[in-house]
Each structure stands twice: as C-alpha cells, then as structure tokens.
C-alpha cells in the first residue's frame, strides 16, 4: 500500500465483475517481488485502470434520497420530497462522491480533474468528509461553518455506523480550488497536501501531480 497522510492506497486485482457482484484479490508485497514491479509503477497502472473501469460520480444528497424514496413512493410524492429537501433554509448542500459501482469508491479522490471540476461547478472550495472506503461526502465551504462540528460528525458516524474494515478516516480534508490542492486539516489549519505527498512518493513535481 501507499500511505497518504492518514489514508492508505491499497491495490487489488479485479478477478470478476458480473450481476452477482465483484471479486477482487488484494495485492501483497511478495507479489510485487514475483512480478518484478515496484510500487510506483503499480500505482500508475492501478490509477489508470481504475479511472477507466470505474468512472467517478458526484451526486447531490437530495437526488440520492429521491432515488431511494422513488422506489417506495409514487412520482408526485418523490418530487415533493425532493423539493422539500432542497428548499429547507437550514439545509447544508451536501454531495456524495463515489464510483459507478459504489465499491471502494473513496478512491475517486485521486481521479485526475474530478475534484477541480466539482470546485469549478459549485464555485467554491469544499470539505471532504471520509464517509467510508466506499464513498466520500463533499460539503462546499460556507461562512460560519464550524470545522469542529464536521469532524465530530465524521467521528461519531465512524464509531457507530461504519465497520472497522470499511472505516476510512476520522479527519476532514479540504480542497483549495485556487491551489488545486487537497489537505488534511485540523482545528482550521492545513496539515499537509495529498498532491504534495504523492509528488514526493512518485518523485515528481507537485505541479505535475496536480
């Protein structure tokens, strides 16, 4: 695996994918030795293949809830629920970021251009809440938003709703659209950059990784 702050990039072999599910094999260090492949090469291949096979997907929380309820409610009721969700004055815009099969979808955080395109569309920097290894929650930055509350929410959900095997992180990340950089933050401060970390690991310039 490759460490990036408190996250870990783990590599898999896609053994099968069909209507019954997806089968994968975890790549171990001894496999790299047998294949005579280094982790840098593996990372580049894995990222290219993952982006090609499992497209990233960003969807509003309201539309996700509408999809879920549309299976249980008639069209008119589902539309009413959607309108209520987006119309609440105290509602915080929130988006779900994953891949098309919603399996190990948190990896889309590394997809080239995905985070920047989202920032361009919403017109602001944003926070990333590590929901699980399968998905991320994205919250555009707003005036008066308390980082401590977001982090407390992540930690509570991890402790009560997410299994140990599917836990991603207890920390909130922030994406800076101007710098095109993703940071882990704590108490309102940037700790380190994901792009910087990957650049150091791959021996590339930060600009190239961005």
Backbone torsions as a table, in degrees:
resi	resn	phi	psi	omega
1	UNK	NA	165.4	177.0
2	UNK	-118.7	127.3	179.8
3	UNK	-87.8	133.4	173.5
4	UNK	-133.9	101.5	-173.5
5	UNK	56.4	-125.1	180.0
6	UNK	-97.5	16.3	177.3
7	UNK	-106.2	159.2	177.0
8	UNK	-134.3	129.3	175.0
9	UNK	-91.1	115.6	-178.6
10	UNK	-110.2	140.0	-175.1
11	UNK	-102.8	143.0	179.9
12	UNK	-132.6	154.2	167.7
13	UNK	-96.5	127.3	175.8
14	UNK	-82.1	105.4	-175.7
15	UNK	-86.2	-36.2	-179.2
16	UNK	-160.9	152.1	173.5
17	UNK	-152.1	119.8	-179.3
18	UNK	-154.5	-168.5	-177.2
19	UNK	-65.3	-18.0	-179.9
20	UNK	-87.9	-11.8	178.6
21	UNK	139.0	-167.1	-177.7
22	UNK	-120.9	131.3	178.6
23	UNK	-110.9	128.2	-179.2
24	UNK	-131.5	158.6	175.9
25	UNK	-125.3	125.9	180.0
26	UNK	-71.1	131.6	179.1
27	UNK	-83.2	125.0	180.0
28	UNK	-103.1	164.9	-177.5
29	UNK	-59.7	-36.7	-178.9
30	UNK	-65.7	-25.0	177.0
31	UNK	-68.7	-38.2	178.5
32	UNK	-62.1	-40.9	178.5
33	UNK	-64.3	-41.7	-179.9
34	UNK	-65.1	-39.0	-179.6
35	UNK	-82.4	-12.3	-174.8
36	UNK	58.4	48.6	179.8
37	UNK	-125.5	136.5	177.7
38	UNK	-90.6	167.0	-175.5
39	UNK	-65.9	-31.9	179.0
40	UNK	-62.2	-48.4	178.6
41	UNK	-63.1	-41.6	-180.0
42	UNK	-62.0	-42.1	-179.5
43	UNK	-61.4	-46.2	-178.6
44	UNK	-62.4	-42.5	179.3
45	UNK	-66.6	-43.4	-177.7
46	UNK	-64.6	-42.0	179.9
47	UNK	-64.3	-44.3	179.9
48	UNK	-62.7	-44.3	-178.8
49	UNK	-68.7	-39.8	-177.7
50	UNK	-66.2	-43.0	177.9
51	UNK	-63.0	-35.3	-178.1
52	UNK	-74.4	-39.7	-174.3
53	UNK	-86.7	-34.2	-174.4
54	UNK	-127.1	89.4	-177.3
55	UNK	-61.1	144.2	176.5
56	UNK	-74.0	157.3	-177.2
57	UNK	-147.2	126.3	174.9
58	UNK	-117.8	126.1	-173.9
59	UNK	-139.5	140.3	179.7
60	UNK	-66.9	148.3	178.0
61	UNK	-60.2	-37.6	-179.9
62	UNK	-61.5	-42.7	-179.3
63	UNK	-70.4	-33.3	176.3
64	UNK	-64.2	-45.4	179.0
65	UNK	-63.9	-36.1	177.7
66	UNK	-63.9	-42.0	178.2
67	UNK	-61.0	-43.2	-179.2
68	UNK	-63.8	-46.7	-176.8
69	UNK	-75.1	-23.8	-178.1
70	UNK	-64.1	-20.9	177.3
71	UNK	-77.2	-17.9	-176.8
72	UNK	-111.5	-22.3	-177.1
73	UNK	-114.6	159.4	175.1
74	UNK	-73.6	170.5	-173.3
75	UNK	-59.6	-40.9	-178.0
76	UNK	-65.2	-43.3	-179.6
77	UNK	-66.5	-40.0	179.7
78	UNK	-63.0	-40.1	179.7
79	UNK	-67.9	-38.4	177.4
80	UNK	-61.5	-41.5	-179.8
81	UNK	-64.7	-41.3	179.4
82	UNK	-61.8	-45.9	-179.5
83	UNK	-62.3	-38.7	179.4
84	UNK	-64.3	-41.9	-177.7
85	UNK	-62.7	-45.6	-176.2
86	UNK	-82.2	-9.9	-176.9
87	UNK	-97.8	-8.5	-178.7
88	UNK	-67.1	133.2	-176.3
89	UNK	-65.2	-34.2	-175.3
90	UNK	-95.2	11.0	-177.3
91	UNK	-74.1	133.3	174.2
92	UNK	-93.8	121.3	177.0
93	UNK	-56.1	126.7	-177.6
94	UNK	-139.2	142.7	-176.3
95	UNK	-131.2	150.4	177.5
96	UNK	-105.0	129.7	-178.5
97	UNK	-118.5	121.2	-178.2
98	UNK	-156.3	-163.4	173.7
99	UNK	-111.8	177.7	-172.2
100	UNK	-66.5	-24.6	179.2
101	UNK	-100.4	-2.4	176.7
102	UNK	57.4	35.0	177.2
103	UNK	-125.3	124.2	-175.8
104	UNK	51.8	36.6	-174.1
105	UNK	-72.4	-13.5	179.3
106	UNK	-63.5	-18.1	179.6
107	UNK	-64.0	-15.2	179.9
108	UNK	-65.6	-13.3	177.6
109	UNK	-59.8	-20.6	-179.5
110	UNK	-98.1	-4.5	-177.7
111	UNK	-65.3	134.8	-177.1
112	UNK	-63.1	122.3	173.6
113	UNK	84.2	-12.3	-174.4
114	UNK	-64.2	-49.0	-176.9
115	UNK	-67.3	-39.1	-179.6
116	UNK	-67.5	-39.7	179.2
117	UNK	-63.9	-39.5	177.8
118	UNK	-63.7	-43.9	178.7
119	UNK	-59.6	-40.9	178.9
120	UNK	-63.7	-38.2	-177.1
121	UNK	-71.9	-39.6	-179.6
122	UNK	-88.3	-13.2	176.1
123	UNK	73.0	30.2	-179.6
124	UNK	-161.8	166.7	168.1
125	UNK	-69.8	170.1	-179.3
126	UNK	-155.1	160.9	175.3
127	UNK	-97.5	147.4	173.7
128	UNK	-115.9	123.4	178.3
129	UNK	-103.1	115.4	-178.8
130	UNK	-70.6	93.5	-176.8
131	UNK	-68.8	-46.5	177.5
132	UNK	-171.2	-178.8	177.1
133	UNK	-67.8	-12.9	-176.0
134	UNK	-95.9	-19.6	-177.5
135	UNK	-160.2	161.1	176.1
136	UNK	-123.9	151.2	171.9
137	UNK	-105.7	134.9	179.9
138	UNK	-115.2	129.8	179.8
139	UNK	-127.0	112.2	176.6
140	UNK	-59.2	142.6	-178.8
141	UNK	-68.2	136.4	176.9
142	UNK	-133.9	152.5	178.6
143	UNK	-62.8	134.2	178.9
144	UNK	87.0	-2.5	179.9
145	UNK	-72.6	129.4	-177.5
146	UNK	-94.3	116.1	178.7
147	UNK	-60.8	-37.9	-178.5
148	UNK	-61.1	-34.9	179.0
149	UNK	-69.5	-40.1	178.1
150	UNK	-63.8	-44.1	-179.2
151	UNK	-66.9	-37.7	177.4
152	UNK	-63.7	-37.2	177.8
153	UNK	-64.7	-44.2	178.3
154	UNK	-59.7	-45.7	-178.0
155	UNK	-66.3	-38.4	178.9
156	UNK	-66.8	-43.8	179.2
157	UNK	-63.9	-42.7	178.5
158	UNK	-60.2	-39.4	-176.4
159	UNK	-75.1	-27.6	-172.4
160	UNK	-113.9	-22.7	-171.5
161	UNK	-121.5	-19.6	-173.9
162	UNK	-109.1	131.4	178.4
163	UNK	-69.2	157.3	-178.4
164	UNK	-58.1	-37.7	-177.5
165	UNK	-69.8	-23.4	-175.7
166	UNK	-107.3	2.9	179.1
167	UNK	-71.5	135.8	-178.2
168	UNK	-104.1	-55.7	-178.5
169	UNK	-164.5	154.4	174.9
170	UNK	-96.2	2.6	-172.7
171	UNK	-114.4	149.1	178.6
172	UNK	-89.8	143.0	175.8
173	UNK	-111.7	156.0	177.7
174	UNK	-127.9	137.7	176.4
175	UNK	-105.6	124.1	177.9
176	UNK	-97.5	109.3	-174.6
177	UNK	-67.4	-35.8	-178.8
178	UNK	-67.0	-44.9	179.9
179	UNK	-84.5	-11.5	-176.4
180	UNK	54.9	48.9	-174.8
181	UNK	-134.1	141.4	177.2
182	UNK	-108.6	128.4	-176.1
183	UNK	-125.2	147.1	164.6
184	UNK	-85.9	131.4	-175.8
185	UNK	-119.7	155.4	178.7
186	UNK	-149.6	126.5	-179.6
187	UNK	52.2	42.1	174.7
188	UNK	79.7	5.5	-178.2
189	UNK	-116.2	146.8	174.2
190	UNK	-76.0	131.8	-179.6
191	UNK	-97.5	-51.0	-179.4
192	UNK	-163.8	160.0	-177.8
193	UNK	-102.1	138.4	176.8
194	UNK	-67.0	-42.8	178.8
195	UNK	-62.6	-40.1	177.8
196	UNK	-62.5	-42.8	179.6
197	UNK	-63.0	-43.4	178.7
198	UNK	-68.2	-35.6	178.7
199	UNK	-63.5	-42.7	178.8
200	UNK	-64.8	-41.7	-178.7
201	UNK	-65.0	-42.4	-175.3
202	UNK	-91.1	0.8	179.9
203	UNK	57.8	45.4	178.0
204	UNK	-123.1	168.4	174.9
205	UNK	-74.6	151.2	178.5
206	UNK	-61.6	-37.6	-180.0
207	UNK	-59.7	-41.7	-180.0
208	UNK	-63.9	-41.5	-179.3
209	UNK	-68.2	-41.7	177.8
210	UNK	-59.0	NA	NA
